[in-house]
Amino acid sequence: MNTSDTDNGPGTAAGNGNGTDENVTAELARLRDSIDNIDAAVVHMLAERFKCTQQVGHLKARHQLPPADPGREASQIARLRQLAENAKLDPAFAEKLLNFIIAEVIRHHETIAAGEE
């Protein structure tokens, strides 16, 4: 029997020198790798989203439309809250995240409008 097959109890050194079982360490590494991959995907998706919103900002600026669209923002928040509920994610967290993104988008649109006016 190797040391990874034995349960030496909580806080006992089973193989990696820091008191954590090798199986736990391996599972932690696997989960963290998944988290890292998801984080990378989130960053890439946000980059794609901002490419689209930049195009929206240029279109709005060319047609003298306001940077903010409260009606659209409210419907997006409601839609995202529903998506979050369906995904078992805290809707309040999802709303805070979208509000942060919306604020950044509006800032970009204001910058674009100032440069194209």
C-alpha positions as CSV (number, residue, x, y, z in Angstrom):
1,M,0.0,0.0,0.0
2,N,1.4,3.4,-0.9
3,T,1.0,6.5,1.2
4,S,-1.7,8.0,-1.0
5,D,-3.9,5.0,-0.2
6,T,-3.8,5.6,3.6
7,D,-5.8,8.0,5.6
8,N,-3.5,9.3,8.3
9,G,-6.2,11.6,9.7
10,P,-6.5,15.4,9.7
11,G,-3.3,17.4,9.8
12,T,-1.0,14.4,9.2
13,A,1.7,14.4,6.6
14,A,0.9,11.9,3.9
15,G,3.4,12.7,1.3
16,N,3.9,16.3,0.3
17,G,5.6,17.7,3.4
18,N,2.9,20.2,4.3
19,G,0.5,17.9,6.1
20,T,-1.9,17.5,3.1
21,D,-2.6,14.1,1.6
22,E,-1.2,13.7,-2.0
23,N,-4.7,12.9,-3.3
24,V,-6.0,16.1,-1.9
25,T,-3.1,18.0,-3.3
26,A,-3.7,16.4,-6.8
27,E,-7.5,17.2,-6.6
28,L,-6.8,20.8,-5.6
29,A,-4.3,21.2,-8.5
30,R,-6.9,19.7,-10.9
31,L,-9.6,22.1,-9.7
32,R,-7.3,25.1,-9.8
33,D,-6.4,24.2,-13.4
34,S,-10.1,24.2,-14.2
35,I,-10.5,27.6,-12.5
36,D,-7.6,29.0,-14.4
37,N,-9.1,27.8,-17.7
38,I,-12.4,29.3,-16.8
39,D,-10.8,32.6,-15.8
40,A,-9.0,32.7,-19.2
41,A,-12.3,32.1,-21.0
42,V,-14.0,34.8,-19.0
43,V,-11.3,37.3,-19.9
44,H,-11.5,36.4,-23.6
45,M,-15.3,36.6,-23.5
46,L,-15.1,40.0,-21.9
47,A,-12.6,41.2,-24.5
48,E,-15.1,40.1,-27.3
49,R,-17.9,41.8,-25.5
50,F,-16.0,45.0,-25.3
51,K,-15.1,44.8,-29.0
52,C,-18.8,44.8,-29.7
53,T,-19.6,47.6,-27.3
54,Q,-16.8,49.7,-28.8
55,Q,-18.6,49.3,-32.2
56,V,-21.8,50.3,-30.5
57,G,-20.1,53.4,-29.0
58,H,-18.8,54.5,-32.5
59,L,-22.3,54.0,-34.0
60,K,-23.9,56.0,-31.2
61,A,-21.3,58.8,-31.5
62,R,-21.8,59.0,-35.3
63,H,-25.6,59.4,-34.8
64,Q,-25.4,61.6,-31.7
65,L,-27.1,59.0,-29.5
66,P,-26.4,59.2,-25.8
67,P,-23.7,56.9,-24.3
68,A,-26.1,55.4,-21.8
69,D,-29.4,53.6,-22.6
70,P,-31.2,53.1,-19.3
71,G,-34.0,51.0,-20.9
72,R,-31.6,48.6,-22.5
73,E,-29.5,48.5,-19.3
74,A,-32.5,47.7,-17.2
75,S,-33.6,44.9,-19.5
76,Q,-30.1,43.5,-19.6
77,I,-29.9,43.5,-15.8
78,A,-33.3,41.7,-15.6
79,R,-32.2,39.2,-18.2
80,L,-28.9,38.5,-16.5
81,R,-30.5,38.1,-13.1
82,Q,-32.8,35.4,-14.6
83,L,-29.9,33.7,-16.2
84,A,-28.0,33.8,-12.9
85,E,-31.0,32.2,-11.1
86,N,-31.2,29.5,-13.7
87,A,-27.5,28.8,-13.3
88,K,-27.7,28.7,-9.5
89,L,-25.6,31.9,-9.2
90,D,-26.5,34.7,-6.8
91,P,-28.5,37.2,-8.9
92,A,-27.3,40.1,-6.8
93,F,-23.7,39.2,-7.6
94,A,-24.6,38.9,-11.3
95,E,-26.3,42.3,-11.2
96,K,-23.2,43.9,-9.5
97,L,-21.0,42.4,-12.1
98,L,-23.1,43.7,-15.0
99,N,-23.4,47.1,-13.4
100,F,-19.6,47.3,-13.2
101,I,-19.4,46.3,-16.9
102,I,-22.1,48.7,-18.0
103,A,-20.3,51.6,-16.2
104,E,-17.1,50.8,-18.0
105,V,-19.0,50.6,-21.3
106,I,-20.6,53.9,-20.8
107,R,-17.2,55.4,-19.9
108,H,-15.9,54.1,-23.2
109,H,-18.9,55.5,-25.1
110,E,-18.4,58.9,-23.5
111,T,-14.7,58.8,-24.5
112,I,-15.6,57.8,-28.1
113,A,-18.3,60.5,-28.3
114,A,-15.8,63.2,-27.1
115,G,-13.3,62.2,-29.7
116,E,-15.8,62.0,-32.6
117,E,-17.8,65.1,-31.9
